[in-house]
Amino acid sequence: MKLKEKKTEQILAIVGIMIFTLIMIIPFLKAGQLGVHSDWSYHSARVQQIYLNLKRGQFLTYIATDTFSKVGNANFLFYPVVFLYPWVLLKFIFVPITAYLVYVWLLFIATGLVAFSVCNHSVEKRHYNPFIFL
């Protein structure tokens, strides 16, 4: 296979991943609602605390003083927060539900690209495998 054809296939696969993941998110964006479970409230409270601290100019969060019933919950010391910052930054741009859905969409894209890289280049060199991974 020629290099140009291979690059074209790769670009089409990446665009396909982006479109496929967007199709998964669009119904929720149109409805403006989320289907959440109990664990979501925990993580959204963590995001809200980081958001409030960033609004105050505090870049690192160690203790939740505004969320979790304002008891000074120290879960930030033991639970990683790095992956929550994109969601928090999106809250500065979008309303909370849209921010969460865009965050999930970005996670889906990242997952799809990792799957594409692993499945396509390392294992079988087939372009449909990442879609199975999603």
N, CA, C and O atoms as a Tinker XYZ file with bonds, in Angstrom:
   536  protein
     1  N      0.841000   -1.170000    0.000000    73     2
     2  CA     0.000000    0.000000    0.000000    64     1     3
     3  C      0.891000    1.239000    0.000000    63     2     4     5
     4  O      1.894000    1.302000    0.711000    81     3
     5  N      0.515000    2.197000   -0.792000    73     3     6
     6  CA     1.289000    3.425000   -0.887000    64     5     7
     7  C      1.133000    4.243000    0.382000    63     6     8     9
     8  O      0.122000    4.155000    1.079000    81     7
     9  N      2.143000    5.032000    0.665000    73     7    10
    10  CA     2.148000    5.855000    1.868000    64     9    11
    11  C      0.991000    6.851000    1.864000    63    10    12    13
    12  O      0.364000    7.081000    2.898000    81    11
    13  N      0.708000    7.439000    0.707000    73    11    14
    14  CA    -0.371000    8.423000    0.611000    64    13    15
    15  C     -1.727000    7.768000    0.877000    63    14    16    17
    16  O     -2.570000    8.355000    1.556000    81    15
    17  N     -1.946000    6.564000    0.353000    73    15    18
    18  CA    -3.200000    5.846000    0.588000    64    17    19
    19  C     -3.349000    5.480000    2.060000    63    18    20    21
    20  O     -4.439000    5.568000    2.626000    81    19
    21  N     -2.247000    5.073000    2.669000    73    19    22
    22  CA    -2.280000    4.695000    4.085000    64    21    23
    23  C     -2.622000    5.908000    4.950000    63    22    24    25
    24  O     -3.429000    5.802000    5.874000    81    23
    25  N     -2.014000    7.060000    4.658000    73    23    26
    26  CA    -2.313000    8.270000    5.426000    64    25    27
    27  C     -3.770000    8.680000    5.244000    63    26    28    29
    28  O     -4.424000    9.113000    6.192000    81    27
    29  N     -4.272000    8.540000    4.018000    73    27    30
    30  CA    -5.677000    8.869000    3.766000    64    29    31
    31  C     -6.589000    7.957000    4.571000    63    30    32    33
    32  O     -7.569000    8.429000    5.147000    81    31
    33  N     -6.297000    6.681000    4.625000    73    31    34
    34  CA    -7.094000    5.744000    5.423000    64    33    35
    35  C     -7.035000    6.091000    6.904000    63    34    36    37
    36  O     -8.043000    6.021000    7.606000    81    35
    37  N     -5.851000    6.465000    7.373000    73    35    38
    38  CA    -5.715000    6.825000    8.779000    64    37    39
    39  C     -6.520000    8.080000    9.106000    63    38    40    41
    40  O     -7.181000    8.144000   10.143000    81    39
    41  N     -6.464000    9.063000    8.233000    73    39    42
    42  CA    -7.218000   10.296000    8.460000    64    41    43
    43  C     -8.713000    9.995000    8.448000    63    42    44    45
    44  O     -9.455000   10.504000    9.288000    81    43
    45  N     -9.154000    9.180000    7.510000    73    43    46
    46  CA   -10.569000    8.805000    7.465000    64    45    47
    47  C    -10.991000    8.049000    8.722000    63    46    48    49
    48  O    -12.094000    8.252000    9.231000    81    47
    49  N    -10.125000    7.188000    9.217000    73    47    50
    50  CA   -10.442000    6.449000   10.448000    64    49    51
    51  C    -10.549000    7.402000   11.634000    63    50    52    53
    52  O    -11.447000    7.255000   12.463000    81    51
    53  N     -9.659000    8.360000   11.724000    73    51    54
    54  CA    -9.695000    9.324000   12.833000    64    53    55
    55  C    -10.946000   10.189000   12.745000    63    54    56    57
    56  O    -11.603000   10.436000   13.756000    81    55
    57  N    -11.279000   10.649000   11.545000    73    55    58
    58  CA   -12.509000   11.424000   11.364000    64    57    59
    59  C    -13.718000   10.559000   11.712000    63    58    60    61
    60  O    -14.673000   11.037000   12.325000    81    59
    61  N    -13.673000    9.283000   11.318000    73    59    62
    62  CA   -14.756000    8.362000   11.658000    64    61    63
    63  C    -14.919000    8.206000   13.159000    63    62    64    65
    64  O    -16.042000    8.164000   13.661000    81    63
    65  N    -13.816000    8.121000   13.874000    73    63    66
    66  CA   -13.865000    8.025000   15.340000    64    65    67
    67  C    -14.505000    9.276000   15.922000    63    66    68    69
    68  O    -15.341000    9.192000   16.821000    81    67
    69  N    -14.112000   10.434000   15.409000    73    67    70
    70  CA   -14.671000   11.684000   15.924000    64    69    71
    71  C    -16.178000   11.763000   15.655000    63    70    72    73
    72  O    -16.944000   12.175000   16.526000    81    71
    73  N    -16.596000   11.372000   14.463000    73    71    74
    74  CA   -18.021000   11.413000   14.129000    64    73    75
    75  C    -18.798000   10.393000   14.959000    63    74    76    77
    76  O    -19.865000   10.707000   15.486000    81    75
    77  N    -18.272000    9.183000   15.076000    73    75    78
    78  CA   -18.940000    8.138000   15.846000    64    77    79
    79  C    -19.130000    8.555000   17.306000    63    78    80    81
    80  O    -20.199000    8.344000   17.880000    81    79
    81  N    -18.105000    9.140000   17.900000    73    79    82
    82  CA   -18.223000    9.564000   19.296000    64    81    83
    83  C    -19.177000   10.743000   19.432000    63    82    84    85
    84  O    -19.881000   10.860000   20.434000    81    83
    85  N    -19.203000   11.605000   18.443000    73    83    86
    86  CA   -20.138000   12.734000   18.472000    64    85    87
    87  C    -21.580000   12.244000   18.382000    63    86    88    89
    88  O    -22.469000   12.788000   19.037000    81    87
    89  N    -21.804000   11.226000   17.576000    73    87    90
    90  CA   -23.148000   10.646000   17.461000    64    89    91
    91  C    -23.615000   10.091000   18.811000    63    90    92    93
    92  O    -24.807000   10.128000   19.113000    81    91
    93  N    -22.693000    9.583000   19.615000    73    91    94
    94  CA   -23.063000    9.057000   20.932000    64    93    95
    95  C    -23.465000   10.168000   21.899000    63    94    96    97
    96  O    -24.251000    9.932000   22.816000    81    95
    97  N    -22.933000   11.380000   21.705000    73    95    98
    98  CA   -23.155000   12.482000   22.639000    64    97    99
    99  C    -24.332000   13.374000   22.219000    63    98   100   101
   100  O    -24.997000   13.955000   23.076000    81    99
   101  N    -24.593000   13.488000   20.927000    73    99   102
   102  CA   -25.606000   14.422000   20.416000    64   101   103
   103  C    -26.982000   14.250000   21.059000    63   102   104   105
   104  O    -27.601000   15.259000   21.397000    81   103
   105  N    -27.497000   13.035000   21.249000    73   103   106
   106  CA   -28.825000   12.934000   21.880000    64   105   107
   107  C    -28.878000   13.576000   23.267000    63   106   108   109
   108  O    -29.890000   14.174000   23.633000    81   107
   109  N    -27.815000   13.457000   24.027000    73   107   110
   110  CA   -27.785000   14.065000   25.357000    64   109   111
   111  C    -27.685000   15.583000   25.262000    63   110   112   113
   112  O    -28.294000   16.300000   26.056000    81   111
   113  N    -26.911000   16.076000   24.283000    73   111   114
   114  CA   -26.808000   17.522000   24.094000    64   113   115
   115  C    -28.151000   18.120000   23.696000    63   114   116   117
   116  O    -28.541000   19.178000   24.190000    81   115
   117  N    -28.855000   17.432000   22.798000    73   115   118
   118  CA   -30.165000   17.924000   22.366000    64   117   119
   119  C    -31.162000   17.924000   23.513000    63   118   120   121
   120  O    -31.943000   18.864000   23.659000    81   119
   121  N    -31.140000   16.888000   24.318000    73   119   122
   122  CA   -32.073000   16.799000   25.447000    64   121   123
   123  C    -31.675000   17.734000   26.582000    63   122   124   125
   124  O    -32.523000   18.157000   27.367000    81   123
   125  N    -30.390000   18.056000   26.670000    73   123   126
   126  CA   -29.917000   18.891000   27.771000    64   125   127
   127  C    -30.011000   18.181000   29.105000    63   126   128   129
   128  O    -30.132000   18.814000   30.154000    81   127
   129  N    -29.954000   16.855000   29.056000    73   127   130
   130  CA   -30.083000   16.061000   30.272000    64   129   131
   131  C    -29.002000   14.991000   30.300000    63   130   132   133
   132  O    -28.396000   14.658000   29.281000    81   131
   133  N    -28.784000   14.469000   31.487000    73   131   134
   134  CA   -27.799000   13.412000   31.681000    64   133   135
   135  C    -28.463000   12.185000   32.264000    63   134   136   137
   136  O    -29.430000   12.281000   33.020000    81   135
   137  N    -27.939000   11.049000   31.908000    73   135   138
   138  CA   -28.312000    9.825000   32.586000    64   137   139
   139  C    -27.182000    9.485000   33.535000    63   138   140   141
   140  O    -26.165000    8.933000   33.115000    81   139
   141  N    -27.344000    9.803000   34.798000    73   139   142
   142  CA   -26.244000    9.646000   35.752000    64   141   143
   143  C    -26.593000    8.625000   36.815000    63   142   144   145
   144  O    -27.749000    8.237000   36.986000    81   143
   145  N    -25.559000    8.203000   37.523000    73   143   146
   146  CA   -25.725000    7.258000   38.613000    64   145   147
   147  C    -25.093000    7.863000   39.861000    63   146   148   149
   148  O    -24.628000    9.003000   39.821000    81   147
   149  N    -25.068000    7.146000   40.933000    73   147   150
   150  CA   -24.629000    7.689000   42.222000    64   149   151
   151  C    -23.181000    8.173000   42.212000    63   150   152   153
   152  O    -22.861000    9.156000   42.879000    81   151
   153  N    -22.320000    7.518000   41.486000    73   151   154
   154  CA   -20.911000    7.909000   41.464000    64   153   155
   155  C    -20.717000    9.273000   40.813000    63   154   156   157
   156  O    -19.759000    9.979000   41.125000    81   155
   157  N    -21.613000    9.643000   39.918000    73   155   158
   158  CA   -21.493000   10.925000   39.228000    64   157   159
   159  C    -21.593000   12.089000   40.205000    63   158   160   161
   160  O    -20.871000   13.074000   40.056000    81   159
   161  N    -22.461000   12.001000   41.188000    73   159   162
   162  CA   -22.622000   13.110000   42.135000    64   161   163
   163  C    -21.340000   13.344000   42.928000    63   162   164   165
   164  O    -21.007000   14.484000   43.251000    81   163
   165  N    -20.633000   12.283000   43.237000    73   163   166
   166  CA   -19.351000   12.409000   43.950000    64   165   167
   167  C    -18.337000   13.173000   43.089000    63   166   168   169
   168  O    -17.712000   14.127000   43.554000    81   167
   169  N    -18.183000   12.750000   41.847000    73   167   170
   170  CA   -17.194000   13.391000   40.979000    64   169   171
   171  C    -17.625000   14.800000   40.586000    63   170   172   173
   172  O    -16.776000   15.683000   40.458000    81   171
   173  N    -18.902000   15.028000   40.393000    73   171   174
   174  CA   -19.345000   16.385000   40.064000    64   173   175
   175  C    -19.144000   17.331000   41.242000    63   174   176   177
   176  O    -18.872000   18.514000   41.039000    81   175
   177  N    -19.271000   16.835000   42.458000    73   175   178
   178  CA   -18.984000   17.668000   43.634000    64   177   179
   179  C    -17.499000   18.009000   43.695000    63   178   180   181
   180  O    -17.130000   19.119000   44.078000    81   179
   181  N    -16.662000   17.073000   43.324000    73   179   182
   182  CA   -15.223000   17.347000   43.278000    64   181   183
   183  C    -14.915000   18.405000   42.220000    63   182   184   185
   184  O    -14.114000   19.312000   42.450000    81   183
   185  N    -15.553000   18.280000   41.071000    73   183   186
   186  CA   -15.351000   19.262000   40.005000    64   185   187
   187  C    -15.848000   20.633000   40.443000    63   186   188   189
   188  O    -15.199000   21.643000   40.171000    81   187
   189  N    -16.984000   20.679000   41.116000    73   187   190
   190  CA   -17.516000   21.950000   41.593000    64   189   191
   191  C    -16.555000   22.616000   42.576000    63   190   192   193
   192  O    -16.380000   23.834000   42.537000    81   191
   193  N    -15.938000   21.839000   43.446000    73   191   194
   194  CA   -14.982000   22.413000   44.394000    64   193   195
   195  C    -13.766000   22.973000   43.668000    63   194   196   197
   196  O    -13.306000   24.067000   43.992000    81   195
   197  N    -13.243000   22.248000   42.700000    73   195   198
   198  CA   -12.099000   22.743000   41.923000    64   197   199
   199  C    -12.494000   24.009000   41.178000    63   198   200   201
   200  O    -11.729000   24.973000   41.130000    81   199
   201  N    -13.693000   24.005000   40.595000    73   199   202
   202  CA   -14.203000   25.173000   39.867000    64   201   203
   203  C    -14.273000   26.401000   40.781000    63   202   204   205
   204  O    -13.812000   27.482000   40.415000    81   203
   205  N    -14.847000   26.226000   41.958000    73   203   206
   206  CA   -14.953000   27.347000   42.900000    64   205   207
   207  C    -13.575000   27.845000   43.325000    63   206   208   209
   208  O    -13.355000   29.051000   43.436000    81   207
   209  N    -12.655000   26.927000   43.560000    73   207   210
   210  CA   -11.303000   27.335000   43.951000    64   209   211
   211  C    -10.595000   28.077000   42.825000    63   210   212   213
   212  O     -9.892000   29.056000   43.077000    81   211
   213  N    -10.771000   27.622000   41.587000    73   211   214
   214  CA   -10.158000   28.331000   40.457000    64   213   215
   215  C    -10.744000   29.725000   40.301000    63   214   216   217
   216  O    -10.025000   30.664000   39.959000    81   215
   217  N    -12.046000   29.871000   40.549000    73   215   218
   218  CA   -12.665000   31.197000   40.485000    64   217   219
   219  C    -12.067000   32.136000   41.533000    63   218   220   221
   220  O    -12.007000   33.348000   41.326000    81   219
   221  N    -11.632000   31.579000   42.639000    73   219   222
   222  CA   -11.015000   32.376000   43.713000    64   221   223
   223  C     -9.517000   32.575000   43.507000    63   222   224   225
   224  O     -8.868000   33.275000   44.285000    81   223
   225  N     -8.967000   31.960000   42.460000    73   223   226
   226  CA    -7.545000   32.094000   42.189000    64   225   227
   227  C     -6.685000   31.035000   42.847000    63   226   228   229
   228  O     -5.459000   31.152000   42.854000    81   227
   229  N     -7.295000   30.017000   43.394000    73   227   230
   230  CA    -6.583000   28.925000   44.051000    64   229   231
   231  C     -6.464000   27.780000   43.049000    63   230   232   233
   232  O     -7.470000   27.180000   42.671000    81   231
   233  N     -5.239000   27.475000   42.617000    73   231   234
   234  CA    -5.062000   26.521000   41.529000    64   233   235
   235  C     -5.055000   25.067000   41.979000    63   234   236   237
   236  O     -5.426000   24.187000   41.202000    81   235
   237  N     -4.653000   24.798000   43.181000    73   235   238
   238  CA    -4.644000   23.423000   43.682000    64   237   239
   239  C     -5.678000   23.284000   44.788000    63   238   240   241
   240  O     -5.827000   24.156000   45.643000    81   239
   241  N     -6.380000   22.176000   44.748000    73   239   242
   242  CA    -7.406000   21.908000   45.748000    64   241   243
   243  C     -6.965000   20.743000   46.610000    63   242   244   245
   244  O     -6.619000   19.676000   46.104000    81   243
   245  N     -6.981000   20.956000   47.917000    73   243   246
   246  CA    -6.594000   19.902000   48.851000    64   245   247
   247  C     -7.766000   19.431000   49.699000    63   246   248   249
   248  O     -7.899000   18.242000   49.993000    81   247
   249  N     -8.612000   20.375000   50.088000    73   247   250
   250  CA    -9.734000   20.056000   50.967000    64   249   251
   251  C    -10.992000   20.694000   50.390000    63   250   252   253
   252  O    -10.972000   21.851000   49.971000    81   251
   253  N    -12.080000   19.941000   50.370000    73   251   254
   254  CA   -13.362000   20.448000   49.876000    64   253   255
   255  C    -14.063000   21.199000   51.001000    63   254   256   257
   256  O    -14.589000   20.589000   51.932000    81   255
   257  N    -14.065000   22.516000   50.910000    73   255   258
   258  CA   -14.681000   23.327000   51.956000    64   257   259
   259  C    -16.066000   23.831000   51.566000    63   258   260   261
   260  O    -16.819000   24.272000   52.434000    81   259
   261  N    -16.418000   23.778000   50.295000    73   259   262
   262  CA   -17.732000   24.251000   49.838000    64   261   263
   263  C    -18.685000   23.100000   49.511000    63   262   264   265
   264  O    -19.900000   23.246000   49.648000    81   263
   265  N    -18.153000   21.983000   49.088000    73   263   266
   266  CA   -18.980000   20.832000   48.724000    64   265   267
   267  C    -18.878000   19.772000   49.826000    63   266   268   269
   268  O    -18.198000   19.982000   50.831000    81   267
   269  N    -19.534000   18.671000   49.641000    73   267   270
   270  CA   -19.545000   17.577000   50.625000    64   269   271
   271  C    -19.984000   18.075000   52.001000    63   270   272   273
   272  O    -19.337000   17.803000   53.012000    81   271
   273  N    -21.095000   18.809000   52.017000    73   271   274
   274  CA   -21.723000   19.333000   53.243000    64   273   275
   275  C    -20.823000   20.278000   54.023000    63   274   276   277
   276  O    -21.017000   20.471000   55.223000    81   275
   277  N    -19.852000   20.862000   53.359000    73   275   278
   278  CA   -18.945000   21.862000   53.953000    64   277   279
   279  C    -18.245000   21.358000   55.218000    63   278   280   281
   280  O    -18.070000   22.094000   56.190000    81   279
   281  N    -17.851000   20.078000   55.175000    73   279   282
   282  CA   -17.201000   19.506000   56.349000    64   281   283
   283  C    -15.679000   19.472000   56.228000    63   282   284   285
   284  O    -15.001000   19.025000   57.152000    81   283
   285  N    -15.135000   19.934000   55.108000    73   283   286
   286  CA   -13.688000   19.901000   54.928000    64   285   287
   287  C    -13.181000   18.549000   54.493000    63   286   288   289
   288  O    -12.142000   18.088000   54.965000    81   287
   289  N    -13.898000   17.918000   53.606000    73   287   290
   290  CA   -13.537000   16.599000   53.104000    64   289   291
   291  C    -12.180000   16.662000   52.394000    63   290   292   293
   292  O    -11.967000   17.516000   51.533000    81   291
   293  N    -11.274000   15.768000   52.752000    73   291   294
   294  CA    -9.908000   15.780000   52.205000    64   293   295
   295  C     -9.705000   14.742000   51.111000    63   294   296   297
   296  O     -8.596000   14.235000   50.945000    81   295
   297  N    -10.739000   14.421000   50.373000    73   295   298
   298  CA   -10.611000   13.383000   49.348000    64   297   299
   299  C     -9.660000   13.781000   48.227000    63   298   300   301
   300  O     -9.174000   12.907000   47.509000    81   299
   301  N     -9.382000   15.056000   48.053000    73   299   302
   302  CA    -8.456000   15.503000   47.014000    64   301   303
   303  C     -7.019000   15.064000   47.309000    63   302   304   305
   304  O     -6.188000   14.989000   46.403000    81   303
   305  N     -6.737000   14.780000   48.562000    73   303   306
   306  CA    -5.395000   14.333000   48.914000    64   305   307
   307  C     -5.137000   12.892000   48.501000    63   306   308   309
   308  O     -3.987000   12.497000   48.313000    81   307
   309  N     -6.197000   12.105000   48.358000    73   307   310
   310  CA    -6.031000   10.680000   48.117000    64   309   311
   311  C     -6.586000   10.203000   46.775000    63   310   312   313
   312  O     -6.343000    9.065000   46.376000    81   311
   313  N     -7.322000   11.055000   46.085000    73   311   314
   314  CA    -7.973000   10.673000   44.842000    64   313   315
   315  C     -7.448000   11.587000   43.736000    63   314   316   317
   316  O     -7.492000   12.807000   43.893000    81   315
   317  N     -6.959000   11.048000   42.636000    73   315   318
   318  CA    -6.349000   11.890000   41.596000    64   317   319
   319  C     -7.341000   12.894000   40.991000    63   318   320   321
   320  O     -8.511000   12.580000   40.772000    81   319
   321  N     -6.845000   14.099000   40.728000    73   319   322
   322  CA    -7.702000   15.152000   40.193000    64   321   323
   323  C     -7.273000   15.639000   38.814000    63   322   324   325
   324  O     -7.980000   16.440000   38.203000    81   323
   325  N     -6.152000   15.182000   38.316000    73   323   326
   326  CA    -5.615000   15.682000   37.047000    64   325   327
   327  C     -6.637000   15.572000   35.913000    63   326   328   329
   328  O     -6.761000   16.492000   35.105000    81   327
   329  N     -7.358000   14.472000   35.846000    73   327   330
   330  CA    -8.297000   14.267000   34.754000    64   329   331
   331  C     -9.589000   15.054000   34.925000    63   330   332   333
   332  O    -10.409000   15.087000   34.008000    81   331
   333  N     -9.789000   15.681000   36.065000    73   331   334
   334  CA   -10.980000   16.497000   36.266000    64   333   335
   335  C    -10.795000   17.935000   35.787000    63   334   336   337
   336  O    -11.780000   18.625000   35.525000    81   335
   337  N     -9.568000   18.390000   35.669000    73   335   338
   338  CA    -9.328000   19.774000   35.272000    64   337   339
   339  C     -9.876000   20.128000   33.893000    63   338   340   341
   340  O    -10.374000   21.241000   33.730000    81   339
   341  N     -9.815000   19.245000   32.881000    73   339   342
   342  CA   -10.468000   19.615000   31.612000    64   341   343
   343  C    -11.971000   19.867000   31.784000    63   342   344   345
   344  O    -12.518000   20.798000   31.194000    81   343
   345  N    -12.627000   19.041000   32.586000    73   343   346
   346  CA   -14.053000   19.237000   32.854000    64   345   347
   347  C    -14.277000   20.588000   33.543000    63   346   348   349
   348  O    -15.208000   21.318000   33.206000    81   347
   349  N    -13.422000   20.906000   34.502000    73   347   350
   350  CA   -13.538000   22.179000   35.213000    64   349   351
   351  C    -13.348000   23.342000   34.255000    63   350   352   353
   352  O    -14.116000   24.304000   34.287000    81   351
   353  N    -12.338000   23.264000   33.407000    73   351   354
   354  CA   -12.087000   24.353000   32.463000    64   353   355
   355  C    -13.245000   24.514000   31.485000    63   354   356   357
   356  O    -13.562000   25.632000   31.079000    81   355
   357  N    -13.870000   23.421000   31.109000    73   355   358
   358  CA   -15.036000   23.505000   30.225000    64   357   359
   359  C    -16.220000   24.171000   30.927000    63   358   360   361
   360  O    -17.067000   24.771000   30.266000    81   359
   361  N    -16.290000   24.072000   32.266000    73   359   362
   362  CA   -17.356000   24.743000   33.016000    64   361   363
   363  C    -17.244000   26.253000   32.924000    63   362   364   365
   364  O    -18.237000   26.960000   33.095000    81   363
   365  N    -16.051000   26.755000   32.657000    73   363   366
   366  CA   -15.882000   28.200000   32.482000    64   365   367
   367  C    -16.430000   28.655000   31.130000    63   366   368   369
   368  O    -16.703000   29.840000   30.941000    81   367
   369  N    -16.590000   27.731000   30.198000    73   367   370
   370  CA   -17.041000   28.064000   28.845000    64   369   371
   371  C    -18.517000   27.729000   28.640000    63   370   372   373
   372  O    -19.262000   28.516000   28.055000    81   371
   373  N    -18.936000   26.559000   29.126000    73   371   374
   374  CA   -20.285000   26.057000   28.882000    64   373   375
   375  C    -21.075000   25.967000   30.176000    63   374   376   377
   376  O    -20.525000   26.082000   31.272000    81   375
   377  N    -22.374000   25.760000   30.026000    73   375   378
   378  CA   -23.201000   25.451000   31.198000    64   377   379
   379  C    -22.775000   24.069000   31.698000    63   378   380   381
   380  O    -22.207000   23.295000   30.927000    81   379
   381  N    -23.032000   23.741000   32.960000    73   379   382
   382  CA   -22.493000   22.497000   33.531000    64   381   383
   383  C    -22.797000   21.217000   32.757000    63   382   384   385
   384  O    -21.908000   20.382000   32.591000    81   383
   385  N    -24.021000   21.042000   32.284000    73   383   386
   386  CA   -24.346000   19.797000   31.575000    64   385   387
   387  C    -23.583000   19.711000   30.261000    63   386   388   389
   388  O    -23.031000   18.662000   29.928000    81   387
   389  N    -23.549000   20.799000   29.519000    73   387   390
   390  CA   -22.805000   20.807000   28.258000    64   389   391
   391  C    -21.326000   20.601000   28.513000    63   390   392   393
   392  O    -20.662000   19.888000   27.760000    81   391
   393  N    -20.803000   21.209000   29.553000    73   391   394
   394  CA   -19.385000   21.042000   29.887000    64   393   395
   395  C    -19.072000   19.569000   30.149000    63   394   396   397
   396  O    -18.060000   19.047000   29.682000    81   395
   397  N    -19.945000   18.916000   30.893000    73   395   398
   398  CA   -19.728000   17.497000   31.177000    64   397   399
   399  C    -19.792000   16.662000   29.899000    63   398   400   401
   400  O    -18.961000   15.777000   29.696000    81   399
   401  N    -20.762000   16.936000   29.047000    73   399   402
   402  CA   -20.904000   16.162000   27.819000    64   401   403
   403  C    -19.738000   16.383000   26.865000    63   402   404   405
   404  O    -19.297000   15.441000   26.206000    81   403
   405  N    -19.236000   17.599000   26.779000    73   403   406
   406  CA   -18.053000   17.858000   25.949000    64   405   407
   407  C    -16.846000   17.136000   26.540000    63   406   408   409
   408  O    -16.024000   16.591000   25.804000    81   407
   409  N    -16.740000   17.132000   27.855000    73   407   410
   410  CA   -15.660000   16.407000   28.532000    64   409   411
   411  C    -15.722000   14.912000   28.218000    63   410   412   413
   412  O    -14.705000   14.288000   27.915000    81   411
   413  N    -16.922000   14.349000   28.293000    73   411   414
   414  CA   -17.089000   12.927000   27.978000    64   413   415
   415  C    -16.747000   12.676000   26.514000    63   414   416   417
   416  O    -16.112000   11.675000   26.182000    81   415
   417  N    -17.167000   13.584000   25.642000    73   415   418
   418  CA   -16.848000   13.439000   24.223000    64   417   419
   419  C    -15.338000   13.436000   24.007000    63   418   420   421
   420  O    -14.826000   12.635000   23.225000    81   419
   421  N    -14.626000   14.321000   24.688000    73   419   422
   422  CA   -13.161000   14.345000   24.574000    64   421   423
   423  C    -12.538000   13.055000   25.097000    63   422   424   425
   424  O    -11.562000   12.561000   24.532000    81   423
   425  N    -13.098000   12.511000   26.173000    73   423   426
   426  CA   -12.618000   11.222000   26.679000    64   425   427
   427  C    -12.879000   10.104000   25.671000    63   426   428   429
   428  O    -12.027000    9.239000   25.467000    81   427
   429  N    -14.046000   10.119000   25.046000    73   427   430
   430  CA   -14.352000    9.127000   24.014000    64   429   431
   431  C    -13.376000    9.235000   22.846000    63   430   432   433
   432  O    -12.892000    8.222000   22.341000    81   431
   433  N    -13.091000   10.458000   22.420000    73   431   434
   434  CA   -12.137000   10.647000   21.318000    64   433   435
   435  C    -10.764000   10.123000   21.721000    63   434   436   437
   436  O    -10.117000    9.415000   20.949000    81   435
   437  N    -10.320000   10.465000   22.919000    73   435   438
   438  CA    -9.007000    9.984000   23.385000    64   437   439
   439  C     -8.981000    8.460000   23.431000    63   438   440   441
   440  O     -7.999000    7.837000   23.026000    81   439
   441  N    -10.058000    7.865000   23.925000    73   439   442
   442  CA   -10.144000    6.406000   23.973000    64   441   443
   443  C    -10.101000    5.816000   22.573000    63   442   444   445
   444  O     -9.404000    4.832000   22.325000    81   443
   445  N    -10.842000    6.416000   21.670000    73   443   446
   446  CA   -10.858000    5.935000   20.292000    64   445   447
   447  C     -9.507000    6.062000   19.614000    63   446   448   449
   448  O     -9.098000    5.174000   18.866000    81   447
   449  N     -8.812000    7.160000   19.872000    73   447   450
   450  CA    -7.493000    7.339000   19.260000    64   449   451
   451  C     -6.467000    6.370000   19.828000    63   450   452   453
   452  O     -5.619000    5.859000   19.097000    81   451
   453  N     -6.541000    6.118000   21.120000    73   451   454
   454  CA    -5.651000    5.122000   21.710000    64   453   455
   455  C     -5.965000    3.745000   21.139000    63   454   456   457
   456  O     -5.061000    2.981000   20.799000    81   455
   457  N     -7.244000    3.442000   21.038000    73   455   458
   458  CA    -7.637000    2.149000   20.469000    64   457   459
   459  C     -7.189000    2.043000   19.018000    63   458   460   461
   460  O     -6.715000    0.993000   18.585000    81   459
   461  N     -7.336000    3.119000   18.278000    73   459   462
   462  CA    -6.901000    3.136000   16.880000    64   461   463
   463  C     -5.405000    2.881000   16.789000    63   462   464   465
   464  O     -4.943000    2.091000   15.965000    81   463
   465  N     -4.670000    3.548000   17.632000    73   463   466
   466  CA    -3.215000    3.386000   17.621000    64   465   467
   467  C     -2.812000    1.956000   17.953000    63   466   468   469
   468  O     -1.992000    1.360000   17.253000    81   467
   469  N     -3.378000    1.413000   19.002000    73   467   470
   470  CA    -3.013000    0.065000   19.428000    64   469   471
   471  C     -3.496000   -0.979000   18.434000    63   470   472   473
   472  O     -2.725000   -1.829000   17.988000    81   471
   473  N     -4.775000   -0.908000   18.089000    73   471   474
   474  CA    -5.351000   -1.936000   17.218000    64   473   475
   475  C     -4.832000   -1.849000   15.795000    63   474   476   477
   476  O     -4.499000   -2.863000   15.181000    81   475
   477  N     -4.768000   -0.648000   15.282000    73   475   478
   478  CA    -4.409000   -0.495000   13.879000    64   477   479
   479  C     -2.922000   -0.683000   13.637000    63   478   480   481
   480  O     -2.533000   -1.401000   12.716000    81   479
   481  N     -2.102000   -0.065000   14.432000    73   479   482
   482  CA    -0.672000   -0.074000   14.166000    64   481   483
   483  C      0.065000   -1.242000   14.798000    63   482   484   485
   484  O      1.023000   -1.752000   14.215000    81   483
   485  N     -0.350000   -1.668000   15.952000    73   483   486
   486  CA     0.414000   -2.678000   16.665000    64   485   487
   487  C     -0.104000   -4.099000   16.486000    63   486   488   489
   488  O      0.683000   -5.046000   16.473000    81   487
   489  N     -1.406000   -4.258000   16.350000    73   487   490
   490  CA    -1.952000   -5.597000   16.412000    64   489   491
   491  C     -2.354000   -6.122000   15.042000    63   490   492   493
   492  O     -1.679000   -6.996000   14.499000    81   491
   493  N     -3.442000   -5.605000   14.472000    73   491   494
   494  CA    -3.992000   -6.234000   13.290000    64   493   495
   495  C     -4.014000   -5.366000   12.052000    63   494   496   497
   496  O     -4.279000   -5.868000   10.960000    81   495
   497  N     -3.744000   -4.083000   12.186000    73   495   498
   498  CA    -3.771000   -3.144000   11.077000    64   497   499
   499  C     -5.130000   -3.112000   10.374000    63   498   500   501
   500  O     -5.203000   -2.993000    9.151000    81   499
   501  N     -6.189000   -3.217000   11.153000    73   499   502
   502  CA    -7.548000   -3.093000   10.628000    64   501   503
   503  C     -8.171000   -1.831000   11.206000    63   502   504   505
   504  O     -8.007000   -1.532000   12.388000    81   503
   505  N     -8.877000   -1.103000   10.377000    73   503   506
   506  CA    -9.407000    0.198000   10.788000    64   505   507
   507  C    -10.704000    0.118000   11.587000    63   506   508   509
   508  O    -11.072000    1.101000   12.230000    81   507
   509  N    -11.406000   -1.003000   11.573000    73   507   510
   510  CA   -12.671000   -1.072000   12.287000    64   509   511
   511  C    -12.505000   -1.497000   13.742000    63   510   512   513
   512  O    -13.454000   -1.358000   14.514000    81   511
   513  N    -11.363000   -1.999000   14.148000    73   511   514
   514  CA   -11.153000   -2.455000   15.523000    64   513   515
   515  C    -11.371000   -1.369000   16.578000    63   514   516   517
   516  O    -11.939000   -1.670000   17.628000    81   515
   517  N    -10.948000   -0.123000   16.352000    73   515   518
   518  CA   -11.187000    0.892000   17.393000    64   517   519
   519  C    -12.669000    1.086000   17.700000    63   518   520   521
   520  O    -13.020000    1.400000   18.837000    81   519
   521  N    -13.546000    0.908000   16.713000    73   519   522
   522  CA   -14.961000    1.075000   16.945000    64   521   523
   523  C    -15.494000   -0.004000   17.875000    63   522   524   525
   524  O    -16.407000    0.253000   18.659000    81   523
   525  N    -14.942000   -1.197000   17.799000    73   523   526
   526  CA   -15.314000   -2.283000   18.700000    64   525   527
   527  C    -14.846000   -1.942000   20.106000    63   526   528   529
   528  O    -15.535000   -2.253000   21.078000    81   527
   529  N    -13.682000   -1.306000   20.226000    73   527   530
   530  CA   -13.119000   -0.928000   21.511000    64   529   531
   531  C    -13.990000    0.092000   22.217000    63   530   532   533
   532  O    -14.124000    0.037000   23.440000    81   531
   533  N    -14.594000    1.033000   21.477000    73   531   534
   534  CA   -15.436000    2.044000   22.076000    64   533   535
   535  C    -16.673000    1.402000   22.669000    63   534   536
   536  O    -17.521000    2.097000   23.229000    81   535
